[in-house]
Structures are given as C-alpha cells and as structure tokens.
Amino acid sequence: MKIDDLRGNHLRKKAILATVSGVASTKKELIELFDRKIPSIDIITTKSFQVQPNHGNREPIVCSPSPGDFGNSVGLRNPGMDVIIPEIKAIREKGMRALLNISLSASSPEDFITLIKASDPYADLLELNFSCPHAAAGYGASIGSDKGIASSYVKAINEAYPERKAPLIIKLTPNVEDIGAIAKAVIDAGADGIAAINTVGPKQYIEPHAGKPILNNKLGGKGGASGEWVNSTALEAIRSIRAAIGDEPIILGMGGVTRPGDVLAMLEAGADSVGIGSALSRVMPTEWEDYLHAMKTGGDAERYLSKENALVYTPHTVVSKEMHGSDVMILTLSGKMDCQPGEFVFLWLPEVGEKPFSVAVNDPLTFLIKKRGPFTEAIFGIKEGDTVYTRGLYGRPMVYTPSQSALLIGGGTGAAVLPLIADRLKKDGTRMDIRVGVVERSDGKDPLQEVLEGYGSYLSVADDGKPGRVLDTIVKEDIEDDTSAYIVGPGRMMEKAAELLESLGMDDDRIYLSMEKNTMCGIGMCGECVCGGHLPCKEGTFFTWKVLKENGVQL
C-alpha cells in the first residue's frame, strides 16, 4: 500500500480500509496485530497522543443506548509522546505492510509542531485531532469548530516545519454549521487532506433504572456518539467536504461503517479510504480479518456482528458486607450469575465510576474486593440495602485440558477466581490441592476459605514480609502424575509460580494463568487489556504459560 494508491481513490472506488483513532489499534501490540495478521486493513491509525501524558476520564468511558450505537468519553487518554514515539520507532524498524497514520492531539500550534517533528520520520500520514467533542478546553473540537483557528494552526505548522514528508490530514468534527467551509480553509492553508467524521455530539446518556448519567466526566456525563446512528451524518459531511475541496486532497472517511454497503456509500460520497471503528467491538478479535475481508469484498459481514447490547446495566441490592481487616471485603449482592472462570463483570456506582471484578461465587452473587482507589473506597462505603449495578459478562470461559489432579494457587484477592475454577474442575472429578497466599494472618478464617475448603485440601500461607511465601510450600511431589496448575494473583507472583512449576517438571502448556489486565470498556474497543496480541475482555482471561512466553508477555 502506498500514498499514491490513496490519492483520488474515491474516483476509482477501490475498498481501502483503515482503523480509526481510539478504537482497536490503540497499543503497540495491536498495531502489530493489524499489520501482520489482518491484511484487509490497509491503513492503521494510532490512538491520538499528546506531548504530555493524559489520564483522560474515569470509567465509564463508553455506553450503548442500543445495539450498534455508542456513546464515549475517553478524554484523549494516552501516555504521552515519550512513551509512544519509541514504540512506533520499534514497529517501523521491523518494517510495515500497511500505511501508518499517526494521530496527534494538542492545544497549541507549538505542541502540534513538537509532535509532528517527533512523529514525521515514522509516519505515512499525520492526522491532527481538531475534532474530539469531549476533550478539555483548547483541544479537539475547540480548534476544528472555527475555520479561522483551524487554518491558522495549519499555516503555523507548515511555516515552522516545511520539511515535513508525511501528508498532513486534519480530522474534523461534524458538530458545525458548514464542515465543508472549514475543510476548504485548512486545505487552502496547506493541509493535504481531511479525516471525517469524529463523534457526533456530545450528548448525555441516562441509564434507565438509575436515572443518572452513565459517562463519567466534567461535562456532566456528556460524550460523543459513534456507531450506526451517526452514519448518515458522516456521509452528508463527506459529500460536503468533497464538494468544497475538489478531487485532489485526500479524505479519510469514517463514521458508523458496519456493513459492506456502508463502505461503498463512503466511497461514493467522496472518501478515499473507509475507516471502521466501533463495529469492531461487535466482532470477536479472532474474526476481525474474516469480518474485514467481507467488508472489503462485499461478503457476508453480518454473520460476524454481535446483535446483543453488551453494555446494559443490571441493578442489585447489597445483601451483606463481610470485612477482613481494614482493606478487604466480601460483598454479597442479590441475584445470581452463570459466570465461568475466564469471565468477569463491571461493578458500577452511578456518578462515582466503575471497575472490572471477578465473580467469586455465582449464587449468591459474591465479590472479593480490596481497597485500592477512589472507586473501591466508595464501594466500601455502601450499606446493606443500597443498589450496585453490574454489566457483563465479559471474557470467555477458560479453555483447558482436564487432568486427574490440579494445583490451585492464589495470591491476595486473586483468590476470588479460585472458587469458579474449583467448581468447574469438580465437574470433571478433578482432585484439588488449593494454596492461598495472604498478606497477613487474621484472627479468623481467610476470605473465601470456607468456600474453597469444600473443594479439596486447603492451605493458607501468610507472607510475613516475604511476598509470595506460599510458593515455598510447592515441591516436586505436588505435581507428579497427571497434574495441571491454575494460578491467579499479582503478575510477579504468577510469573514466579509458573517458573517454579516448570523447573519442577510441569509442562508449560499445563500451567494456566489468569491475566486480569486493566480494561476500561470490556468490549474490545479501548485495547487497554491487550495481552500477547489477544484481548482478554473478549477472548477470556486465561492463558497457558507456553502462550505467554511465546508472545513475550510481561506479567
């Protein structure tokens, strides 16, 4: 793929597909995944990044009023150029099949110039975010909503860095009276093309049962709209832009593209490439290439699209709270689930936030929670009879090879996953040896001890100042015969456990680890949980030690 293939493609109407900023191709591992394993994508777009790190908005960052329609408020979360530029450099040094579109965000021409100078050596396209509707003041749509401001930025950038090699693409917001006029102004100022559209809005999304905003930000819960419901707005904007700028400049079109007919409609409207974003969250990552190939060739893309709304909240009543020390709690809620090991849910407190948690017991619905930050502090403050919401299930049930016996190893609140594992193995008739490491010994029983003792032998070991002391109890005799191991807990503890078991002779494909990476969306959109090129929020949290080693995953 070359830039020349892109220029004027709206006249040839070849299906050139791209990822879009902020969805799917958000991390180094995911950029590499699209480049190496998803050939139907011709242009890979990075997440918008800034000079300095930006923590963005607190969760929830995404919602879905109906299947295929989304609201989001990420707030330009990114680790800053000092982190991302070395990663992009490493990717380019290995060589790339696809074009790389580097997306940049700033609140001044000077910061854009800094970003462009750092990115230009590695970019095939440079996309400037003049469009985000829920960014802080001075960013995103604050620039792109005014043709005078937008064109002055482009002019200042070109004057300060005339040696730029990558085409300059300006991403515009549709939330203006005349997007065509703004597009023409930035092209006249020296931009090479336009990306459109970013999300529509912002608007507020109210959860029906709570009667409260879902999204969590300083805009009162307002966020941009994406997905199918913005497609007609996107097509109208692209037609207006093409009419205003003529045939020569590039247009990267996007907005609600979901089916092959949407691709053709974008090209006919004047787009040279077609970006696919939110729709990817409705497809299993293992089927991304099949789906995108169908999009490109006019095949049956519909078969890969989930028809369910994965972002629905369910209310539960707090039944009980059982404290273990000052910072660990067993929370029991009304209702029940059919959660399997490898799956998880989000807990949500309206106007406070949400976080992902493993289910410890399905019936009654039980969670083991450690106090870590503002959200868990708020959870600790709830009372019996209060309402807590869940959304999910996310992930997928654990795939494993049954064995005659199993060693279950848990560290800290990672032990929350052990009851579901034990319940699943019990159905296989597996003999279980359960060992749990705790930070300190309490006067009473350990959290979930009574539950776990019902599945097999149980041993609890206090760290007593040595994290992972429970691993000192493991000897070669524990893994003889037909034995597999299941490990949950902090990353370093799991790594040490896996290395120990392998050194004692256990095959690396019989050692299962629960990679409960941080996720903000749960639907494969944000990419935060990526692990060895996989998304645990969609594909399940359990991986063998063999797979993790082969993919160079850092625990």
C-alpha positions as CSV (number, residue, x, y, z in Angstrom):
1,M,0.0,0.0,0.0
2,K,1.3,3.4,-1.0
3,I,0.1,7.0,-0.6
4,D,-0.4,7.2,-4.3
5,D,-2.9,4.4,-4.1
6,L,-4.9,6.6,-1.7
7,R,-4.9,9.8,-3.7
8,G,-8.0,10.0,-6.0
9,N,-9.3,6.6,-4.9
10,H,-12.8,8.0,-4.5
11,L,-12.9,8.1,-8.3
12,R,-11.6,4.5,-8.6
13,K,-13.7,3.3,-5.7
14,K,-11.3,0.6,-4.6
15,A,-12.1,-0.5,-1.0
16,I,-9.2,0.8,1.1
17,L,-9.9,0.1,4.7
18,A,-8.5,1.8,7.8
19,T,-8.7,1.5,11.5
20,V,-9.7,4.7,13.3
21,S,-8.1,6.6,16.2
22,G,-9.1,5.4,19.6
23,V,-10.5,2.0,18.6
24,A,-8.8,-1.3,18.4
25,S,-5.3,-0.3,17.1
26,T,-4.6,1.7,20.3
27,K,-1.5,-0.2,21.5
28,K,1.8,-1.3,20.1
29,E,0.8,-5.0,20.2
30,L,-2.5,-4.2,18.4
31,I,-0.8,-2.1,15.7
32,E,1.5,-5.1,15.1
33,L,-1.5,-7.5,15.1
34,F,-3.3,-5.5,12.4
35,D,-0.2,-5.2,10.3
36,R,0.9,-8.8,10.4
37,K,-2.4,-10.8,10.8
38,I,-5.2,-8.6,9.4
39,P,-4.2,-7.9,5.8
40,S,-7.7,-6.5,4.9
41,I,-6.7,-3.3,6.8
42,D,-4.6,-1.0,4.6
43,I,-4.2,1.9,6.9
44,I,-3.5,1.6,10.7
45,T,-4.4,4.6,12.7
46,T,-2.8,5.1,16.2
47,K,-4.5,6.5,19.2
48,S,-4.3,10.3,19.5
49,F,-1.4,11.1,21.7
50,Q,-0.1,14.4,23.2
51,V,3.2,15.8,24.3
52,Q,2.5,15.1,28.0
53,P,0.6,12.1,29.4
54,N,-3.1,12.5,29.8
55,H,-5.1,10.2,32.2
56,G,-8.3,11.0,30.4
57,N,-11.7,10.5,32.0
58,R,-12.6,8.0,34.7
59,E,-14.8,5.0,33.8
60,P,-17.4,4.5,32.5
61,I,-15.9,5.8,29.2
62,V,-18.4,4.0,26.9
63,C,-22.1,3.2,26.8
64,S,-24.6,1.8,24.3
65,P,-28.2,3.0,24.1
66,S,-29.0,0.3,21.6
67,P,-27.0,-2.4,19.8
68,G,-24.6,-0.8,17.3
69,D,-25.0,2.7,18.7
70,F,-22.4,4.0,21.2
71,G,-21.5,7.0,23.3
72,N,-18.0,7.5,24.5
73,S,-15.9,9.9,26.6
74,V,-12.3,8.6,26.8
75,G,-11.0,12.2,27.1
76,L,-7.9,11.6,24.9
77,R,-6.3,9.2,27.4
78,N,-2.7,8.5,26.4
79,P,0.8,8.0,27.9
80,G,2.4,10.9,26.1
81,M,5.0,11.1,23.2
82,D,8.0,10.0,25.3
83,V,6.3,6.6,25.6
84,I,4.7,6.3,22.2
85,I,7.4,7.5,19.9
86,P,9.9,4.8,20.9
87,E,7.2,2.2,20.4
88,I,6.3,3.5,16.9
89,K,10.0,3.6,16.1
90,A,10.4,0.0,17.1
91,I,7.4,-1.0,14.9
92,R,8.8,0.8,11.9
93,E,12.3,-0.7,12.3
94,K,10.7,-4.1,11.8
95,G,9.0,-3.0,8.6
96,M,5.3,-2.5,8.0
97,R,2.9,-3.8,5.3
98,A,0.2,-1.2,6.0
99,L,0.3,2.6,6.0
100,L,0.7,4.1,9.4
101,N,-1.5,7.0,10.2
102,I,-0.2,8.7,13.4
103,S,-2.9,10.7,15.2
104,L,-1.8,13.7,17.3
105,S,-3.6,16.0,19.7
106,A,-2.5,19.4,21.1
107,S,-3.9,22.7,22.3
108,S,-1.4,25.0,20.6
109,P,0.4,25.1,17.3
110,E,3.7,24.8,19.2
111,D,2.7,21.5,20.7
112,F,1.5,20.2,17.4
113,I,4.8,21.2,15.8
114,T,6.7,19.3,18.6
115,L,4.6,16.2,18.0
116,I,4.9,16.4,14.2
117,K,8.7,16.8,14.2
118,A,8.9,13.7,16.5
119,S,6.4,11.6,14.5
120,D,7.2,12.6,10.9
121,P,10.1,10.2,10.5
122,Y,7.9,7.2,11.2
123,A,4.5,8.3,9.7
124,D,2.9,7.7,6.3
125,L,0.2,10.1,7.3
126,L,-0.1,12.6,10.2
127,E,-3.7,13.1,11.4
128,L,-4.3,16.1,13.6
129,N,-7.2,15.8,16.0
130,F,-9.2,19.0,15.6
131,S,-12.4,17.2,16.4
132,C,-12.8,15.4,19.7
133,P,-16.1,16.7,21.2
134,H,-15.4,15.7,24.9
135,A,-11.7,16.9,25.2
136,A,-10.5,19.5,27.6
137,A,-10.8,23.2,26.6
138,G,-8.4,24.1,23.9
139,Y,-8.2,20.6,22.4
140,G,-10.1,18.8,19.6
141,A,-13.3,20.5,18.5
142,S,-12.2,23.7,20.3
143,I,-9.9,24.1,17.3
144,G,-11.8,22.5,14.5
145,S,-15.1,24.3,15.0
146,D,-13.7,27.6,13.8
147,K,-12.2,27.8,10.3
148,G,-10.1,30.8,11.3
149,I,-8.5,29.0,14.2
150,A,-8.1,25.7,12.3
151,S,-6.5,27.3,9.3
152,S,-4.2,29.4,11.5
153,Y,-2.9,26.2,13.1
154,V,-2.2,24.6,9.8
155,K,-0.4,27.6,8.5
156,A,1.7,28.0,11.6
157,I,2.7,24.3,11.4
158,N,3.7,24.4,7.7
159,E,5.7,27.6,8.3
160,A,7.6,26.1,11.2
161,Y,8.2,22.7,9.7
162,P,8.3,23.0,5.9
163,E,10.5,19.8,5.5
164,R,7.6,17.6,6.7
165,K,7.4,14.4,4.5
166,A,4.1,12.8,5.6
167,P,0.8,14.2,4.3
168,L,-1.0,16.4,6.9
169,I,-4.6,15.2,7.5
170,I,-6.9,17.3,9.6
171,K,-9.6,15.4,11.4
172,L,-12.8,17.5,11.7
173,T,-15.9,17.4,13.8
174,P,-19.4,17.2,12.2
175,N,-20.8,19.4,15.0
176,V,-20.5,22.6,13.0
177,E,-22.8,24.5,10.6
178,D,-20.6,24.1,7.5
179,I,-17.9,21.4,7.7
180,G,-17.1,22.0,4.0
181,A,-16.1,25.6,4.6
182,I,-13.7,24.5,7.5
183,A,-12.3,21.7,5.3
184,K,-11.5,24.2,2.5
185,A,-9.9,26.6,4.9
186,V,-7.4,24.1,6.2
187,I,-6.7,22.7,2.7
188,D,-6.1,26.3,1.5
189,A,-3.7,26.8,4.5
190,G,-1.6,23.8,3.4
191,A,-3.2,20.6,4.7
192,D,-3.1,17.6,2.4
193,G,-6.4,16.1,3.3
194,I,-9.3,15.7,5.7
195,A,-10.4,12.9,8.1
196,A,-14.1,12.9,8.9
197,I,-16.0,12.4,10.9
198,N,-15.2,12.3,14.6
199,T,-18.0,11.5,17.0
200,V,-21.3,13.5,17.0
201,G,-22.4,15.5,20.0
202,P,-21.6,15.5,22.8
203,K,-24.8,14.4,24.3
204,Q,-25.8,12.9,27.7
205,Y,-26.7,9.2,28.1
206,I,-29.0,8.3,31.1
207,E,-29.2,4.8,32.5
208,P,-32.9,4.0,32.7
209,H,-33.1,2.3,36.1
210,A,-30.7,4.7,38.0
211,G,-31.9,7.8,36.2
212,K,-28.3,9.0,36.2
213,P,-25.7,9.8,33.5
214,I,-23.6,6.8,32.6
215,L,-20.4,8.5,31.4
216,N,-18.1,10.0,34.0
217,N,-16.6,13.4,33.1
218,K,-16.5,17.1,33.8
219,L,-19.1,17.7,31.1
220,G,-21.9,16.3,33.2
221,G,-21.7,12.9,31.6
222,K,-21.8,14.0,28.0
223,G,-20.0,12.1,25.4
224,G,-19.7,11.7,21.6
225,A,-21.9,9.4,19.6
226,S,-20.4,6.8,17.3
227,G,-21.6,3.7,15.6
228,E,-24.5,3.1,13.2
229,W,-26.6,6.0,14.3
230,V,-24.0,8.6,13.0
231,N,-23.5,7.0,9.6
232,S,-26.0,9.3,7.7
233,T,-24.3,12.4,9.3
234,A,-20.9,11.1,8.3
235,L,-22.0,10.6,4.6
236,E,-23.5,14.1,4.5
237,A,-20.3,15.6,5.9
238,I,-18.1,13.8,3.5
239,R,-20.2,14.9,0.5
240,S,-20.0,18.4,1.7
241,I,-16.2,18.2,2.2
242,R,-15.5,16.7,-1.2
243,A,-17.7,19.4,-2.9
244,A,-15.7,22.1,-1.1
245,I,-12.1,20.8,-1.6
246,G,-12.3,19.1,-5.0
247,D,-10.8,15.8,-6.1
248,E,-7.1,16.2,-5.3
249,P,-7.0,16.3,-1.5
250,I,-7.3,13.0,0.5
251,I,-10.4,12.2,2.5
252,L,-10.2,9.5,5.2
253,G,-13.9,8.7,5.7
254,M,-15.4,7.1,8.8
255,G,-18.5,7.1,10.9
256,G,-20.8,4.2,11.6
257,V,-19.4,1.9,8.9
258,T,-20.7,-1.5,9.8
259,R,-21.6,-3.4,6.6
260,P,-20.2,-3.7,3.0
261,G,-22.9,-1.3,1.7
262,D,-21.5,1.4,4.1
263,V,-18.1,1.0,2.5
264,L,-19.4,1.6,-1.0
265,A,-21.6,4.6,0.2
266,M,-18.5,6.2,1.8
267,L,-16.5,5.9,-1.5
268,E,-19.4,7.3,-3.5
269,A,-19.7,10.2,-1.1
270,G,-16.1,11.1,-1.8
271,A,-13.9,9.2,0.7
272,D,-10.6,7.8,-0.5
273,S,-10.4,5.3,2.4
274,V,-13.0,3.9,4.7
275,G,-12.4,3.7,8.5
276,I,-14.0,1.0,10.6
277,G,-14.1,1.7,14.3
278,S,-17.0,0.9,16.7
279,A,-18.2,-2.0,14.7
280,L,-15.0,-3.9,15.6
281,S,-16.2,-4.1,19.2
282,R,-19.1,-6.2,18.0
283,V,-16.8,-8.8,16.4
284,M,-14.6,-11.3,18.1
285,P,-10.9,-10.3,17.6
286,T,-10.2,-13.8,16.3
287,E,-12.7,-13.0,13.5
288,W,-11.6,-9.4,12.7
289,E,-9.9,-10.5,9.5
290,D,-12.8,-12.5,8.3
291,Y,-15.2,-9.7,9.0
292,L,-13.0,-7.0,7.4
293,H,-12.4,-9.2,4.3
294,A,-16.2,-9.5,4.0
295,M,-16.4,-5.7,4.3
296,K,-13.8,-5.3,1.6
297,T,-15.2,-7.8,-0.9
298,G,-19.0,-7.4,-0.3
299,G,-19.2,-10.7,1.6
300,D,-21.4,-11.7,4.5
301,A,-20.1,-9.4,7.2
302,E,-23.4,-9.6,9.1
303,R,-22.6,-13.1,10.4
304,Y,-19.7,-11.7,12.5
305,L,-21.6,-8.9,14.2
306,S,-23.0,-9.4,17.7
307,K,-26.7,-8.5,17.9
308,E,-26.7,-8.1,21.6
309,N,-26.1,-4.9,23.6
310,A,-23.0,-5.8,25.8
311,L,-23.3,-2.5,27.8
312,V,-26.5,-3.0,29.7
313,Y,-26.5,-2.4,33.5
314,T,-28.4,-4.7,36.0
315,P,-29.3,-3.4,39.4
316,H,-28.6,-5.5,42.5
317,T,-29.2,-4.9,46.2
318,V,-26.4,-5.1,48.7
319,V,-27.2,-8.2,50.9
320,S,-24.1,-8.1,53.1
321,K,-20.6,-6.9,53.7
322,E,-18.0,-9.0,55.5
323,M,-14.8,-7.2,56.4
324,H,-11.4,-8.9,56.6
325,G,-9.1,-6.4,58.1
326,S,-9.5,-2.8,57.0
327,D,-9.0,-3.2,53.3
328,V,-10.5,-6.5,52.1
329,M,-14.3,-7.1,51.9
330,I,-16.6,-9.9,50.8
331,L,-19.5,-8.2,49.1
332,T,-22.7,-10.2,48.6
333,L,-25.4,-8.9,46.2
334,S,-28.9,-10.0,45.3
335,G,-29.3,-12.2,42.3
336,K,-27.0,-14.7,40.7
337,M,-25.0,-15.3,37.5
338,D,-23.6,-18.1,35.4
339,C,-20.0,-16.7,35.4
340,Q,-17.3,-19.1,34.4
341,P,-13.5,-18.9,35.1
342,G,-12.1,-16.6,32.4
343,E,-15.1,-14.2,32.6
344,F,-15.8,-11.1,34.7
345,V,-18.1,-8.2,35.2
346,F,-18.0,-4.5,35.9
347,L,-19.5,-3.0,39.1
348,W,-20.9,0.5,38.7
349,L,-21.9,3.1,41.2
350,P,-23.8,6.0,39.4
351,E,-21.9,9.3,39.3
352,V,-18.9,7.6,41.0
353,G,-17.5,5.2,38.5
354,E,-17.0,1.5,37.6
355,K,-14.3,-1.1,37.6
356,P,-14.0,-4.7,36.5
357,F,-14.1,-7.5,39.1
358,S,-14.0,-11.3,39.1
359,V,-17.1,-13.1,40.4
360,A,-16.1,-15.2,43.4
361,V,-19.4,-17.1,43.8
362,N,-22.3,-17.1,41.4
363,D,-25.1,-17.8,43.8
364,P,-25.4,-15.7,45.9
365,L,-23.5,-13.2,43.8
366,T,-20.3,-12.6,45.7
367,F,-17.2,-10.5,45.1
368,L,-13.8,-10.3,47.0
369,I,-12.8,-6.6,46.9
370,K,-9.6,-5.0,48.0
371,K,-9.5,-1.2,48.7
372,R,-7.2,0.3,46.1
373,G,-8.5,3.7,45.0
374,P,-11.5,6.1,44.8
375,F,-13.9,3.6,43.3
376,T,-13.2,0.8,45.8
377,E,-13.3,3.3,48.6
378,A,-16.8,4.2,47.5
379,I,-17.8,0.5,47.4
380,F,-16.5,0.1,50.9
381,G,-18.8,2.9,52.0
382,I,-22.1,1.4,50.7
383,K,-24.6,-0.1,53.1
384,E,-26.9,-3.1,53.2
385,G,-29.9,-2.3,51.0
386,D,-28.0,0.1,48.7
387,T,-28.0,-0.5,45.0
388,V,-24.9,-1.6,43.0
389,Y,-25.0,-2.2,39.2
390,T,-23.3,-4.9,37.2
391,R,-22.6,-5.1,33.5
392,G,-21.3,-8.1,31.7
393,L,-20.3,-10.9,31.4
394,Y,-17.1,-10.2,29.6
395,G,-14.3,-12.5,28.6
396,R,-14.9,-16.2,27.7
397,P,-14.9,-19.4,29.7
398,M,-11.5,-20.9,30.3
399,V,-10.3,-23.4,27.7
400,Y,-8.2,-26.1,29.4
401,T,-7.3,-29.8,29.2
402,P,-8.8,-31.8,32.1
403,S,-6.4,-33.7,34.4
404,Q,-6.7,-36.1,37.3
405,S,-5.4,-33.6,39.8
406,A,-4.9,-29.8,39.9
407,L,-2.9,-27.4,42.0
408,L,-4.7,-24.1,42.5
409,I,-2.5,-21.2,43.6
410,G,-4.0,-17.8,44.6
411,G,-2.3,-14.6,45.8
412,G,-4.2,-11.9,47.7
413,T,-7.6,-11.0,46.2
414,G,-6.6,-13.1,43.2
415,A,-8.1,-15.9,45.2
416,A,-11.5,-14.5,44.1
417,V,-11.2,-16.5,40.9
418,L,-10.4,-19.8,42.6
419,P,-14.0,-20.9,43.6
420,L,-15.1,-20.7,40.0
421,I,-12.1,-22.7,38.8
422,A,-12.7,-25.3,41.6
423,D,-16.4,-25.5,40.7
424,R,-15.5,-26.2,37.1
425,L,-12.9,-28.8,37.9
426,K,-15.2,-30.5,40.4
427,K,-17.5,-31.3,37.5
428,D,-14.5,-33.2,35.9
429,G,-13.9,-35.2,39.0
430,T,-10.5,-33.5,39.5
431,R,-8.7,-33.9,42.8
432,M,-7.7,-30.4,44.0
433,D,-4.9,-29.0,46.2
434,I,-5.6,-25.3,46.9
435,R,-3.0,-23.0,48.3
436,V,-3.6,-19.3,49.0
437,G,-1.1,-16.6,50.0
438,V,-2.3,-13.8,52.2
439,V,-0.5,-10.6,53.1
440,E,-1.0,-11.1,56.8
441,R,-2.7,-13.7,59.1
442,S,-6.0,-12.6,60.5
443,D,-7.6,-13.9,63.7
444,G,-10.5,-15.5,61.8
445,K,-10.6,-17.5,58.6
446,D,-9.3,-16.2,55.3
447,P,-11.7,-14.7,52.8
448,L,-13.5,-17.5,50.9
449,Q,-11.7,-20.2,53.0
450,E,-15.0,-21.9,53.8
451,V,-16.0,-22.0,50.2
452,L,-12.6,-23.3,49.0
453,E,-12.3,-26.0,51.7
454,G,-15.3,-27.7,50.2
455,Y,-13.4,-28.5,47.0
456,G,-10.2,-30.1,48.3
457,S,-7.2,-29.7,50.6
458,Y,-6.7,-26.1,51.6
459,L,-3.5,-24.4,52.8
460,S,-3.2,-20.7,53.6
461,V,0.3,-19.1,54.0
462,A,0.9,-15.6,55.3
463,D,3.6,-13.6,53.5
464,D,5.0,-12.3,56.8
465,G,7.1,-9.8,54.9
466,K,8.0,-12.1,52.0
467,P,5.6,-11.6,49.1
468,G,4.6,-15.0,47.6
469,R,5.8,-17.1,50.5
470,V,3.1,-19.6,49.6
471,L,5.3,-20.7,46.7
472,D,7.8,-22.0,49.2
473,T,5.4,-24.8,50.0
474,I,5.4,-26.2,46.5
475,V,7.7,-29.3,45.9
476,K,8.1,-31.7,43.0
477,E,5.8,-34.3,44.7
478,D,2.9,-31.8,44.4
479,I,2.9,-32.0,40.6
480,E,3.6,-35.7,40.0
481,D,1.3,-37.8,37.9
482,D,-1.5,-36.2,35.8
483,T,-1.5,-32.7,37.3
484,S,-2.2,-29.2,36.0
485,A,-1.8,-25.8,37.7
486,Y,-4.1,-22.8,37.8
487,I,-2.6,-19.6,39.1
488,V,-4.3,-16.3,40.0
489,G,-2.8,-13.2,41.7
490,P,-0.3,-10.4,41.1
491,G,1.7,-10.6,38.0
492,R,5.1,-11.1,39.6
493,M,3.7,-13.8,41.9
494,M,2.2,-15.7,38.9
495,E,5.4,-15.5,36.9
496,K,7.4,-16.9,39.8
497,A,4.9,-19.6,40.3
498,A,4.9,-20.6,36.7
499,E,8.8,-20.6,36.6
500,L,8.9,-22.7,39.7
501,L,6.4,-25.3,38.4
502,E,8.2,-25.5,35.1
503,S,11.5,-26.0,36.9
504,L,9.9,-28.9,38.8
505,G,9.0,-30.6,35.6
506,M,5.4,-29.4,34.8
507,D,4.8,-28.8,31.1
508,D,4.3,-25.2,30.2
509,D,1.0,-25.9,28.4
510,R,-0.4,-27.3,31.6
511,I,0.2,-24.2,33.6
512,Y,-2.8,-21.7,33.3
513,L,-2.6,-18.1,34.4
514,S,-5.4,-15.6,34.8
515,M,-4.3,-12.4,33.1
516,E,-6.8,-9.9,34.5
517,K,-5.4,-6.9,32.7
518,N,-6.9,-3.5,33.2
519,T,-9.8,-2.8,30.9
520,M,-11.9,0.3,30.6
521,C,-14.6,-0.8,28.1
522,G,-14.9,-4.6,28.3
523,I,-15.9,-4.9,24.6
524,G,-12.7,-4.8,22.7
525,M,-12.8,-1.1,21.9
526,C,-10.2,0.6,24.1
527,G,-7.5,-2.0,23.8
528,E,-6.2,-1.4,27.3
529,C,-6.3,-5.1,28.3
530,V,-4.2,-6.4,25.3
531,C,-2.1,-9.4,26.3
532,G,0.2,-11.1,23.7
533,G,-1.9,-9.8,20.8
534,H,-5.1,-11.0,22.4
535,L,-7.9,-9.1,24.2
536,P,-8.9,-10.9,27.4
537,C,-12.1,-8.8,27.6
538,K,-13.3,-10.7,24.5
539,E,-11.2,-13.8,24.4
540,G,-11.0,-14.8,28.1
541,T,-8.5,-14.1,30.8
542,F,-6.8,-17.5,31.0
543,F,-3.6,-18.2,29.0
544,T,-1.1,-21.0,29.3
545,W,2.4,-20.2,30.4
546,K,3.6,-21.5,27.0
547,V,1.5,-19.0,25.1
548,L,2.5,-16.1,27.4
549,K,6.2,-16.9,26.9
550,E,5.9,-17.3,23.1
551,N,4.3,-13.9,22.9
552,G,6.8,-12.2,25.3
553,V,4.0,-11.0,27.7
554,Q,5.2,-9.0,30.7
555,L,3.4,-10.1,33.8
